[in-house]
């Protein structure tokens, strides 16, 4: 796995620092219906961009998780990620 660019991490940290839970829920609501990811969370594809990358909201419900038991629980991505929990 390639190392993540420190500049990306710095910009992502500043971008996410401005977001509140209320902002994320509003963006997810405007995104329309989400879809279930095979690992059991809902993905909302927003119209918001971070540079040339789309911003997605992932919601992990406490109950009613709809995952695919045959999907590996851990995986990697081909692009850099930044998260706010």
C-alpha positions as CSV (number, residue, x, y, z in Angstrom):
1,X,0.0,0.0,0.0
2,X,1.3,3.4,-0.9
3,X,2.0,6.0,1.7
4,X,-0.6,8.8,2.0
5,X,0.5,12.3,1.0
6,X,0.9,14.4,4.2
7,X,-0.5,17.4,2.4
8,X,-3.7,15.4,1.6
9,X,-4.0,14.5,5.3
10,X,-3.5,18.1,6.4
11,X,-6.1,19.4,3.9
12,X,-8.6,16.6,4.7
13,X,-8.2,17.3,8.5
14,X,-9.0,21.0,7.9
15,X,-12.0,20.1,5.7
16,X,-13.4,17.7,8.1
17,X,-12.9,20.0,11.1
18,X,-15.5,22.3,9.7
19,X,-18.1,19.5,9.5
20,X,-20.6,18.8,12.3
21,X,-22.9,15.8,12.7
22,X,-25.7,18.1,11.6
23,X,-23.9,19.0,8.4
24,X,-23.3,15.4,7.6
25,X,-26.9,14.4,8.2
26,X,-28.1,17.3,6.0
27,X,-25.7,16.3,3.2
28,X,-26.9,12.7,3.5
29,X,-30.5,13.8,3.4
30,X,-30.0,15.9,0.3
31,X,-28.1,13.0,-1.4
32,X,-31.3,11.0,-1.7
33,X,-31.5,7.3,-1.0
34,X,-28.4,5.6,0.1
35,X,-27.3,2.0,-0.6
36,X,-26.1,-0.8,1.7
37,X,-22.4,-1.5,1.5
38,X,-21.6,-5.2,1.8
39,X,-19.9,-4.7,5.1
40,X,-23.2,-3.5,6.7
41,X,-23.3,0.3,6.6
42,X,-25.3,2.8,4.4
43,X,-23.5,5.0,1.9
44,X,-24.9,8.3,0.8
45,X,-23.2,9.9,-2.3
46,X,-23.3,13.6,-1.8
47,X,-22.8,16.4,-4.4
48,X,-20.1,17.8,-2.2
49,X,-16.5,17.6,-3.5
50,X,-13.1,17.6,-1.7
51,X,-10.8,18.6,-4.5
52,X,-11.6,16.2,-7.3
53,X,-13.0,13.5,-5.0
54,X,-16.7,13.0,-4.0
55,X,-17.7,13.2,-0.4
56,X,-19.6,10.3,0.9
57,X,-21.4,9.9,4.2
58,X,-21.3,6.4,5.8
59,X,-23.9,5.6,8.5
60,X,-23.5,2.6,10.7
61,X,-26.9,1.8,12.2
62,X,-27.0,0.3,15.7
63,X,-29.6,-2.2,14.5
64,X,-30.8,-3.5,11.1
65,X,-27.4,-3.9,9.6
66,X,-27.7,-5.4,6.1
67,X,-24.3,-6.9,5.2
68,X,-23.2,-9.6,2.9
69,X,-21.7,-12.4,5.0
70,X,-19.6,-13.5,2.1
71,X,-17.9,-10.1,1.7
72,X,-14.5,-9.8,3.5
73,X,-14.9,-7.6,6.6
74,X,-11.6,-5.8,5.8
75,X,-10.6,-4.3,2.5
76,X,-8.4,-1.5,1.0
77,X,-9.1,1.3,-1.4
78,X,-7.2,2.6,-4.5
79,X,-7.6,6.2,-3.3
80,X,-6.8,8.1,-0.1
81,X,-9.4,8.2,2.6
82,X,-10.1,10.6,5.5
83,X,-12.8,10.1,8.1
84,X,-14.4,11.9,11.0
85,X,-16.2,9.7,13.6
